[in-house]
Amino acid sequence: MVAAVNTDMFVGAVVDRIQNALYQRVHGFKRRQLVVLTKAVMLYARHQKNIRRSIVVLVCIGLISRLRQMIKLTTSERKPKDVKSGSRQKAQLDRQFFENMRRLVGIAIPGLLSKEFGMLVAHTVLLIFRTFLSVVVATLDGQIVSSLVRLQGREFLVGIAKWMGMAVPATLTNSLLGYVQTMLAIRFRQNLTEHVHAKYLANNTYYAVGNLDDRIKNADQLIAVDVAKFASSLAEIYSNLAKPTLDAFVYNVQLARSLGVESLFGIMVIIQASMGMLRVLTPPFGQLVAQEQRLEGDFYFAHSRLIENAEEIALYRGHEAEKRTISRRYMRLVRHVNRVFRLNVFYGMLEDFVVKYFWGAAGLVACAAPVFAERLPGAQRAVAAVQGASTFGDRTRDFITNRRLLLSGSDALGRMMYSYREIVELAGFAERVTELLTVLDDVNSGNYVKARVGKSAEKSLEADSGPDIISQRGQVIESADDVEFIKVPIVSPNGDVLVEQLSFHVTPGRHLLIVGPNGCGKSSMFRILGGLWPVYGGTLRKPSMSQIFYIPQRPYLPIGTLRDQIIYPDNASDMAQKGIVDAELLDILRVMQLETIVEREGGWDAVKPWRDALSGGDKQRIAMARLFYHRPQYAIMDECTSTVSMDVEKIMYTHATKLGITLLTVSHRQSLWQYHNYILQYDGQGG
């Protein structure tokens, strides 16, 4: 037992010696650290001016470097475009993006005296005022906490009263900011939509975009959806970028006065390093947004085709085939959206960690540094000489104020990081809208991009095929009253030559009947005459388009009243200017044996879905009544009597002749030969 006791005492003595040695070493190490830290603080206090000057020089060098990078970015060579599609492979922040934005912003904000620019100025003033309120609230927050820890009840209550008083202008400013931003988005969309409509609804561009050019398949979705998204994103990006930028500048100035330039510089170095890491890890959101909009357009286009061709699809029992097509496009969209969401989860986690926690921790360390510096042995005088003596209440006030400013500054920088992603998404919307405007300009100028098919595609690949007929243009001459084709080739937009050269001459009162097999170019000739297709060669003489009226096999019935169906494309005011009244319209319907339709459908002002309300025969007679209302020089009749009886057909042609309308008719009915003076027959072999 004695041996065991001696062993325990020996072990205890050894442990005590080890602990004492470790304590002395650790204590000595801490003391050496403390001495080094104290010397560093005193060295900083002696050379503070030189350190601040060096930091200012470094900041200026950094700003100059950033400006040089931006200038290099904006003056770099434009990336090559995809010749087939007319667009780049992806949306990105390059010179093309800035050119797109300059073009679109010039449309959204017409000038410095415009209402939109005034709203933008008002929005800027509100942003500055809100930043000023934030600084005042941060200072007031520090004063309230300082009075609380110093047990100054009266000062505390006064601070609370001031706090509540600040709530009125703060809430009003926030509400006005939201209102002005929404109004800006509406005005931007209105200006862009009006600009697009002016191009899209002029010179048959709406027809050419879908039939003569392959670059845009869903112009309706671009106009109705993408323009609205771009306008909303543009209005949001100004607030989301200008406000945090202003906040960061003001808060940094305030913190530089309170903490010193050195602490702020250290924080900014950490922030810049983490922002660089985030930029490297940021997914290509602009490309992803542009691709999502394209997939949305394809999905929308599939449903539009289903609605447009519902009758034919139903008769073919093709619902399963259409379901497969629509499902494939929808699944491509879903897979893309899921991919974007997965990338957002990863990037959101990383961004939240850096912005909310890493930057917050760095700011708290910067706020606490002056407080702990005063507790270093031997450094009190140096720190007091630089910053002045402070009490416990002063330190509390300064810490709370600085912490509030740092948190607000961190939030501002975080919103700037978020806005980078929004800018990249804005680039995607800008790419789509600019592509639409570019295609509209090209189409208005007669420049089309159309894929070749069949023999045309094979011929275009031959080295010695000669000049491309699609790139050639003939001559169009406006005549007084005759129609003449002089060696005009009948060529489809995809390059198929239906007739190599067509020549004929029609004078007023000499009616022409055109016959031939299907697909030989009869309707194509009328499309060239009507200005829908270009003249790819030869010479075409024709009157102005106001003197040529086209009646298709399936007449178009617009949204509107029964009266509008007769006078289309005129409206009620145009009809009044011509001096025509409803009684004269009724006389026209009486000629077509259709006068009962007015009472049957509820009067001239009745509004119905006329496409479904009227039968096929009624639609064709309405179209003829429309011809008699306008009384043009020439009428193009494309199988327009296929659903009416021969008696009604006779009335149509004899009355048109009586009105002095020269008829150009496409029909397989031999009964129509008697109403025409000439017959132009296609042989189906290109002649």
C-alpha positions in Angstrom: 0.0 0.0 0.0 2.9 2.4 0.8 4.4 1.7 -2.6 1.2 2.5 -4.3 0.8 5.7 -2.4 4.4 6.7 -3.3 3.7 5.9 -7.0 0.6 8.1 -7.0 2.5 11.0 -5.4 5.2 10.6 -7.9 2.8 10.7 -10.8 1.0 13.7 -9.4 4.2 15.6 -9.0 5.2 14.9 -12.6 1.8 16.0 -13.9 2.0 19.2 -11.9 5.4 20.0 -13.3 4.2 19.3 -16.9 1.1 21.6 -16.3 3.3 24.4 -14.9 5.7 24.1 -17.8 2.9 24.2 -20.3 1.2 27.2 -18.5 4.5 29.1 -18.5 5.0 28.4 -22.2 1.5 29.3 -23.2 1.5 32.4 -21.0 4.8 33.4 -22.4 3.5 32.9 -26.0 0.4 35.0 -25.2 2.5 37.7 -23.7 4.8 37.7 -26.7 1.7 38.0 -29.0 0.3 40.8 -26.9 3.6 42.7 -27.0 3.8 42.2 -30.8 0.2 43.4 -31.2 0.8 46.4 -29.0 3.9 47.4 -30.9 1.9 47.1 -34.2 -0.9 49.4 -32.8 1.7 51.9 -31.7 3.5 51.7 -35.0 0.2 52.3 -36.8 -0.6 55.3 -34.6 2.7 56.9 -35.4 2.5 56.3 -39.2 -1.3 56.6 -39.7 -1.1 59.5 -42.2 1.4 57.6 -44.4 -0.7 54.4 -44.2 -3.9 56.3 -45.3 -2.1 57.9 -48.2 -0.8 54.5 -49.3 -4.3 53.1 -49.1 -5.7 56.0 -51.2 -3.1 55.4 -53.8 -3.8 51.7 -54.0 -7.6 52.4 -54.3 -6.9 54.8 -57.1 -4.8 52.3 -58.9 -7.5 49.7 -58.5 -10.2 52.0 -59.9 -8.0 52.9 -62.9 -7.4 49.2 -63.6 -11.2 48.6 -63.4 -11.9 51.5 -65.8 -9.3 50.1 -68.2 -11.0 46.7 -68.1 -14.4 48.3 -68.8 -13.0 50.3 -71.7 -11.3 47.2 -73.1 -14.6 45.3 -72.8 -16.7 47.9 -74.6 -14.2 48.4 -77.4 -13.3 44.7 -77.9 -14.2 43.1 -81.2 -17.7 41.9 -81.6 -18.1 38.2 -81.4 -19.1 36.4 -84.6 -22.7 35.7 -85.2 -24.4 32.5 -86.3 -25.1 33.2 -90.0 -28.0 30.8 -90.1 -29.9 32.1 -87.1 -28.7 35.7 -87.1 -27.9 35.6 -83.4 -25.1 34.8 -81.1 -24.7 31.5 -79.4 -25.5 32.9 -76.0 -26.3 36.1 -74.2 -23.3 37.6 -72.2 -22.0 40.8 -70.8 -19.9 42.0 -73.8 -19.8 44.8 -76.3 -22.9 43.4 -78.0 -24.8 43.6 -74.7 -24.0 47.3 -74.3 -25.0 48.0 -77.9 -28.3 46.1 -77.3 -29.0 48.1 -74.2 -28.1 51.4 -75.8 -30.6 50.6 -78.6 -33.4 49.5 -76.3 -32.9 52.2 -73.7 -33.0 54.8 -76.5 -36.5 53.4 -77.4 -37.7 53.1 -73.8 -36.5 56.6 -72.9 -37.0 58.8 -76.0 -35.2 61.8 -74.7 -34.2 64.1 -71.8 -37.5 65.9 -71.9 -39.6 62.8 -72.0 -41.9 61.7 -69.2 -39.9 58.6 -68.7 -36.7 60.5 -68.0 -38.6 62.7 -65.5 -39.8 59.7 -63.7 -36.2 58.3 -63.7 -35.0 61.6 -62.1 -37.8 61.4 -59.5 -36.8 57.8 -58.8 -33.2 58.8 -58.3 -34.1 61.6 -55.9 -36.2 59.1 -53.8 -33.3 56.7 -53.7 -30.9 59.4 -52.4 -33.5 60.5 -49.8 -33.9 56.9 -48.6 -30.2 56.4 -48.3 -30.0 59.6 -46.2 -32.8 58.3 -44.0 -30.9 55.1 -43.5 -27.8 56.9 -42.3 -29.9 59.0 -39.9 -31.6 55.9 -38.6 -28.3 54.2 -38.0 -27.0 57.2 -36.0 -30.2 57.4 -34.0 -30.0 53.6 -33.3 -26.6 54.1 -31.7 -27.8 57.1 -29.6 -30.8 55.1 -28.3 -28.7 52.2 -27.2 -26.0 54.5 -25.7 -28.7 56.3 -23.6 -30.0 52.9 -22.5 -26.7 51.6 -21.2 -26.0 54.9 -19.5 -29.5 54.8 -17.9 -30.6 58.1 -19.4 -34.3 57.7 -19.4 -35.2 61.1 -20.8 -32.7 60.8 -23.6 -33.9 57.3 -24.3 -37.6 58.5 -24.7 -36.6 61.4 -26.9 -34.7 58.9 -29.1 -37.7 56.7 -29.4 -39.9 59.7 -30.3 -37.4 60.6 -33.1 -37.4 57.0 -34.2 -41.2 57.0 -34.6 -41.0 60.3 -36.4 -38.6 58.9 -39.0 -41.1 56.2 -39.8 -43.5 58.6 -41.7 -41.0 59.8 -44.4 -39.4 56.3 -44.5 -42.6 54.5 -45.3 -43.8 57.2 -47.7 -40.5 57.0 -49.6 -40.6 53.2 -49.8 -44.2 53.3 -51.2 -43.3 56.0 -53.7 -40.3 54.1 -54.9 -42.4 51.0 -55.6 -45.0 53.1 -57.4 -42.5 54.9 -59.6 -40.7 51.7 -60.4 -44.0 50.1 -61.5 -44.9 53.1 -63.6 -41.4 53.1 -65.2 -41.9 49.4 -66.2 -45.3 50.2 -67.7 -43.9 53.2 -69.7 -40.9 51.2 -70.9 -43.2 48.4 -72.1 -45.6 50.9 -73.8 -42.8 52.6 -75.7 -41.1 49.3 -76.7 -44.4 47.7 -77.8 -45.4 50.8 -79.8 -42.0 50.8 -81.5 -42.3 47.0 -82.3 -45.9 47.4 -83.5 -44.9 50.2 -85.8 -42.4 47.9 -87.5 -44.3 44.6 -87.2 -47.6 45.9 -88.6 -46.2 47.9 -91.5 -45.6 46.8 -95.1 -46.9 43.3 -94.5 -44.0 42.6 -92.2 -46.1 40.4 -89.9 -46.6 38.1 -92.9 -43.0 38.2 -94.1 -41.6 37.4 -90.6 -43.4 34.1 -90.5 -43.4 33.1 -94.1 -40.3 34.6 -95.8 -37.9 34.4 -92.9 -36.9 31.6 -90.6 -35.1 33.4 -87.8 -38.2 34.0 -85.6 -40.9 31.3 -85.2 -42.9 32.9 -82.4 -43.1 36.7 -82.9 -46.3 36.8 -80.9 -44.6 35.4 -77.8 -41.6 37.8 -78.2 -43.9 40.8 -78.5 -46.4 39.8 -75.8 -44.1 38.2 -73.2 -40.4 39.0 -73.8 -40.9 42.7 -74.3 -42.8 42.9 -71.0 -40.2 40.9 -69.2 -37.4 43.1 -70.5 -39.3 46.3 -69.5 -39.9 45.0 -66.0 -36.3 43.8 -65.6 -35.0 47.2 -66.9 -37.1 49.1 -64.4 -36.0 46.8 -61.6 -32.3 46.7 -62.4 -32.0 50.5 -62.1 -33.4 50.4 -58.6 -31.6 47.2 -57.6 -28.3 48.6 -58.9 -28.4 52.3 -58.3 -29.7 52.1 -54.7 -27.1 49.6 -53.4 -24.3 51.4 -55.2 -25.4 54.7 -53.6 -25.8 53.0 -50.2 -22.4 51.4 -50.4 -20.7 54.7 -51.2 -22.5 56.7 -48.5 -22.0 54.0 -45.8 -18.4 53.6 -46.7 -17.8 57.3 -46.3 -19.5 57.2 -42.9 -17.5 54.1 -41.9 -14.2 55.7 -43.1 -14.8 58.6 -40.7 -15.7 56.3 -37.8 -13.4 53.3 -38.2 -10.7 54.8 -40.3 -9.7 54.2 -43.9 -7.5 51.3 -42.9 -10.2 49.1 -41.5 -12.5 49.9 -44.4 -9.7 49.0 -46.8 -9.2 45.7 -45.1 -12.9 44.9 -45.4 -13.0 45.9 -49.1 -10.0 43.6 -49.8 -11.9 40.7 -48.3 -15.1 41.7 -50.2 -13.3 42.0 -53.5 -11.6 38.6 -53.1 -14.9 36.9 -52.3 -16.7 38.7 -55.1 -14.1 37.5 -57.6 -14.6 34.0 -56.4 -18.4 34.4 -56.8 -18.0 35.7 -60.3 -15.9 32.7 -61.3 -18.5 30.3 -59.9 -21.5 32.2 -61.2 -23.5 30.0 -63.7 -24.3 31.6 -67.2 -27.7 32.9 -66.2 -28.0 35.1 -69.3 -27.6 32.1 -71.6 -30.0 30.1 -69.4 -32.7 32.8 -69.5 -32.5 33.2 -73.3 -32.7 29.5 -73.8 -35.7 29.2 -71.4 -37.5 31.9 -73.4 -36.8 30.0 -76.6 -38.1 26.8 -75.2 -41.2 28.6 -73.8 -41.7 30.0 -77.3 -41.5 26.5 -78.9 -44.0 25.1 -76.4 -46.4 28.1 -77.0 -46.0 27.7 -80.8 -46.9 24.0 -80.6 -50.2 24.8 -78.8 -50.9 27.6 -81.3 -50.5 25.2 -84.2 -52.8 22.7 -82.5 -55.5 25.4 -82.1 -55.0 26.7 -85.6 -55.3 23.3 -87.2 -57.7 21.7 -84.7 -60.2 20.6 -87.3 -57.8 18.9 -89.6 -56.0 17.1 -86.7 -59.3 15.9 -85.3 -60.4 14.5 -88.7 -57.1 12.6 -88.9 -57.4 11.4 -85.3 -54.0 12.9 -84.8 -54.3 13.8 -81.1 -51.8 11.2 -80.0 -49.2 12.4 -82.5 -49.8 16.0 -81.5 -49.6 15.0 -77.8 -46.2 13.4 -78.4 -45.0 16.6 -80.1 -46.2 18.9 -77.4 -45.0 16.6 -74.6 -41.5 16.5 -76.1 -41.3 20.3 -76.2 -42.7 20.6 -72.7 -40.2 18.0 -71.3 -37.4 19.9 -72.9 -38.6 23.1 -71.1 -39.1 21.2 -67.8 -35.6 19.7 -67.9 -34.1 23.1 -68.6 -36.0 24.8 -65.8 -35.0 22.1 -63.4 -31.4 22.5 -64.3 -31.7 26.3 -63.7 -33.3 25.6 -60.3 -30.5 23.2 -59.3 -27.9 25.8 -60.3 -29.8 28.5 -58.3 -29.7 26.3 -55.2 -25.9 25.9 -55.3 -25.2 29.5 -56.2 -27.8 30.8 -53.7 -26.2 28.8 -50.8 -22.7 30.1 -51.7 -23.9 33.7 -52.2 -25.8 33.8 -48.9 -22.9 32.4 -47.0 -20.4 34.9 -48.4 -22.7 38.0 -48.3 -24.6 37.4 -45.0 -22.1 35.6 -42.8 -18.6 36.0 -44.1 -18.9 39.7 -44.8 -20.9 40.2 -41.6 -18.1 38.5 -39.5 -15.5 40.7 -41.2 -17.5 43.8 -40.4 -18.0 42.9 -36.7 -14.2 42.3 -36.4 -13.6 45.8 -37.9 -16.1 47.3 -35.4 -14.6 45.6 -32.5 -10.9 46.4 -33.4 -10.9 50.0 -32.0 -12.6 48.8 -28.7 -10.1 46.1 -28.1 -7.1 48.2 -29.2 -7.8 50.5 -26.2 -7.3 47.6 -23.8 -3.8 46.7 -25.0 -1.1 47.5 -22.4 0.9 50.6 -23.5 -1.4 51.4 -26.4 -4.0 53.4 -24.6 -2.1 56.7 -25.1 -1.4 56.1 -28.8 -5.0 55.1 -29.5 -6.3 58.1 -27.5 -4.1 60.4 -29.4 -5.5 59.2 -32.7 -9.1 58.7 -31.8 -9.6 60.6 -28.6 -10.7 59.4 -25.2 -14.1 57.6 -25.0 -16.4 56.5 -22.3 -18.4 53.3 -22.1 -21.5 55.0 -23.5 -19.5 56.5 -26.4 -18.0 53.1 -27.2 -21.5 51.5 -27.2 -23.0 54.2 -29.4 -20.1 54.0 -31.9 -20.2 50.2 -32.0 -24.0 50.1 -32.5 -23.9 52.8 -35.2 -20.9 51.3 -37.0 -22.5 47.8 -36.8 -25.7 49.2 -38.3 -23.8 50.9 -41.1 -21.8 47.8 -41.7 -24.8 45.5 -41.9 -26.5 48.0 -44.2 -23.4 48.3 -46.3 -23.0 44.5 -46.4 -26.7 44.3 -47.5 -26.0 46.9 -50.2 -23.0 44.9 -51.5 -25.1 41.7 -51.3 -27.8 43.4 -53.4 -25.1 44.5 -55.9 -24.1 40.8 -56.1 -27.7 39.8 -56.7 -28.0 42.5 -59.3 -25.1 41.0 -61.2 -27.2 37.9 -61.8 -30.2 40.1 -62.7 -28.0 42.0 -65.2 -27.0 38.7 -66.8 -30.7 37.8 -67.0 -31.5 41.2 -68.4 -28.9 40.4 -71.1 -30.9 37.4 -72.1 -34.1 39.4 -72.5 -32.2 42.2 -74.3 -30.8 39.6 -76.7 -34.2 38.3 -77.6 -35.9 41.7 -78.0 -33.0 43.1 -80.1 -33.1 40.0 -82.3 -36.7 40.7 -82.9 -36.0 44.3 -83.9 -33.1 43.3 -86.1 -35.2 40.8 -88.0 -38.0 43.3 -88.4 -35.6 45.9 -89.8 -34.1 43.3 -92.2 -37.5 42.2 -93.3 -38.6 45.8 -93.9 -35.5 46.2 -96.0 -36.3 43.1 -98.0 -33.5 41.0 -96.5 -34.7 37.5 -95.7 -33.0 34.4 -94.2 -34.8 31.3 -95.4 -33.8 27.7 -95.3 -33.7 25.9 -98.7 -35.5 22.7 -99.2 -35.6 20.1 -102.1 -34.0 21.0 -105.4 -33.3 24.5 -104.3 -31.1 23.3 -101.5 -29.2 20.9 -103.8 -28.7 23.7 -106.4 -27.4 26.1 -103.8 -24.6 23.7 -102.8 -23.3 23.4 -106.4 -20.2 25.4 -107.0 -21.2 26.5 -110.6 -24.9 27.0 -109.9 -24.6 30.7 -110.8 -26.1 33.6 -109.0 -28.7 32.8 -106.3 -32.2 33.7 -107.6 -33.4 34.4 -104.0 -30.8 37.2 -103.6 -32.0 38.9 -106.9 -34.7 41.4 -107.2 -36.9 42.5 -110.1 -38.5 45.8 -110.9 -41.9 46.8 -109.6 -43.5 49.8 -111.4 -46.8 51.3 -110.3 -49.1 51.7 -113.3 -52.2 53.7 -113.8 -54.7 50.9 -114.4 -53.1 47.8 -116.0 -51.4 44.7 -114.7 -48.4 43.2 -116.6 -45.9 40.5 -115.8 -42.8 40.8 -118.0 -40.5 37.7 -117.6 -41.2 37.4 -113.9 -40.1 34.1 -112.3 -42.5 32.5 -109.9 -40.3 31.5 -107.1 -41.3 30.4 -103.6 -39.5 31.9 -100.6 -37.5 28.7 -100.0 -36.0 28.9 -103.5 -38.2 26.5 -105.5 -38.7 27.8 -109.1 -42.3 27.1 -110.0 -42.3 29.0 -113.3 -39.1 30.3 -114.8 -40.6 33.2 -116.6 -44.2 34.4 -116.7 -45.5 37.1 -119.0 -49.0 38.4 -119.5 -50.9 41.7 -119.7 -54.3 42.5 -118.3 -56.1 45.8 -119.0 -59.3 47.1 -117.3 -62.4 45.2 -118.2 -60.5 42.2 -119.6 -61.0 39.4 -117.0 -58.4 36.6 -116.6 -59.1 33.1 -115.5 -56.1 31.1 -114.2 -56.2 27.3 -114.3 -53.8 24.5 -113.7 -52.9 21.6 -111.4 -52.3 22.0 -107.7 -48.9 23.3 -106.7 -48.0 24.8 -110.1 -47.8 28.4 -108.9 -51.3 29.9 -109.4 -51.7 31.3 -105.8 -48.0 32.1 -105.8 -48.5 34.5 -108.7 -51.2 36.2 -106.7 -48.9 36.5 -103.7 -46.3 38.3 -105.9 -49.0 40.5 -107.3 -50.3 41.3 -103.9 -46.9 42.3 -102.6 -46.6 39.4 -100.2 -43.6 37.8 -102.0 -40.7 39.6 -103.5 -40.3 39.9 -107.3 -37.2 37.9 -107.9 -36.7 39.0 -111.5 -38.2 40.7 -114.5 -40.6 43.6 -114.3 -44.1 43.8 -112.7 -46.4 46.6 -113.5 -49.5 47.0 -111.3 -51.7 49.7 -109.8 -51.3 50.8 -106.2 -52.3 48.2 -103.6 -55.4 50.2 -102.7 -56.8 49.3 -106.1 -56.2 45.5 -105.7 -58.5 43.5 -103.5 -57.9 39.9 -102.6 -60.7 37.4 -101.8 -59.4 34.0 -100.5 -61.2 30.7 -100.3 -61.5 31.1 -96.5 -62.3 34.8 -95.9 -60.9 36.4 -92.8 -63.5 37.7 -90.4 -62.1 40.2 -87.8 -63.2 40.8 -84.2 -65.9 43.4 -84.2 -69.5 44.1 -85.2 -71.4 42.8 -88.2 -70.8 46.1 -89.9 -67.1 45.6 -89.5 -67.3 42.3 -91.4 -68.6 44.2 -94.5 -66.3 47.3 -94.4 -63.0 45.6 -93.3 -60.3 47.0 -93.2 -62.2 50.3 -92.8 -63.8 51.3 -89.6 -67.0 53.2 -88.8 -65.3 56.6 -89.2 -63.7 55.7 -92.5 -67.2 54.6 -93.7 -68.7 57.9 -92.6 -65.9 59.8 -94.5 -66.8 57.9 -97.6 -70.4 59.0 -97.2 -71.8 55.5 -96.9 -74.6 54.6 -94.5 -76.0 51.3 -93.2 -78.8 51.4 -95.8 -76.3 51.1 -98.6 -74.6 48.2 -96.8 -78.0 46.5 -96.7 -78.4 47.1 -100.4 -75.1 45.3 -101.0 -76.2 42.4 -98.8 -79.5 42.3 -100.7 -77.6 41.8 -104.0 -75.9 38.8 -102.4 -79.3 37.6 -101.1 -78.0 38.0 -97.5 -80.1 40.9 -96.2 -81.7 38.6 -93.6 -78.4 38.2 -91.8 -78.8 41.7 -90.1 -82.0 40.8 -88.3 -81.0 37.2 -87.7 -77.7 38.1 -86.0 -79.0 41.0 -83.9 -78.4 44.1 -86.0 -75.4 45.9 -87.4 -73.8 46.4 -83.9 -73.9 42.8 -82.9 -70.5 41.4 -81.9 -70.0 37.6 -82.2 -67.3 35.1 -83.0 -68.2 35.4 -86.6 -65.8 32.6 -87.7 -68.0 30.1 -85.8 -71.4 31.9 -86.2 -71.5 32.0 -90.0 -71.6 29.1 -92.4 -69.0 28.6 -95.2 -71.4 30.0 -97.8 -72.3 33.0 -95.7 -68.6 33.8 -95.2 -67.9 33.8 -98.9 -70.9 36.0 -99.6 -69.7 38.4 -96.9 -66.3 38.5 -98.6 -68.0 39.4 -101.9 -70.1 42.1 -100.2 -66.8 43.5 -98.8 -65.5 43.6 -102.4 -68.6 45.5 -103.6 -68.2 48.0 -100.7 -64.6 48.9 -101.6 -65.0 48.8 -105.4 -61.3 48.4 -106.4 -60.0 48.3 -109.9 -58.9 44.7 -109.7 -60.1 41.7 -107.6 -58.1 38.6 -107.1 -60.6 35.7 -106.7 -58.8 32.6 -105.2 -61.4 29.8 -105.2 -63.8 32.2 -103.5 -67.0 30.6 -104.8 -66.3 27.0 -103.8 -69.1 26.8 -101.2 -71.9 28.8 -102.9 -74.4 27.7 -105.6 -74.0 28.5 -109.3 -76.9 31.0 -109.0 -75.1 33.0 -106.3 -71.8 32.6 -108.2 -73.4 34.2 -111.3 -74.7 37.1 -109.2 -71.2 37.6 -107.7 -69.5 37.8 -111.1 -72.1 39.7 -113.0 -72.4 42.4 -110.3 -68.6 42.8 -110.0 -68.5 43.3 -113.8 -71.3 45.8 -113.6 -69.3 47.8 -110.9 -66.3 47.9 -113.3 -64.1 45.6 -111.3 -61.6 43.6 -113.4 -61.4 40.0 -112.2 -58.4 37.7 -111.9 -59.7 34.4 -110.9 -58.2 31.1 -109.8 -60.8 28.3 -110.0 -61.3 24.7 -111.2 -65.0 25.4 -112.1 -65.6 25.4 -115.8 -68.8 27.4 -115.1 -66.6 30.5 -114.5 -65.1 30.5 -118.0 -68.0 32.5 -119.4 -67.3 35.4 -117.1 -63.7 35.9 -118.3 -62.0 37.1 -121.5 -58.7 35.2 -121.2 -57.5 31.9 -119.7 -54.0 31.5 -118.4 -53.2 27.8 -118.1 -50.3 26.3 -116.1 -49.0 23.0 -117.3 -47.5 22.0 -114.0 -44.0 21.6 -115.6 -42.8 25.1 -115.0 -44.6 26.7 -117.9 
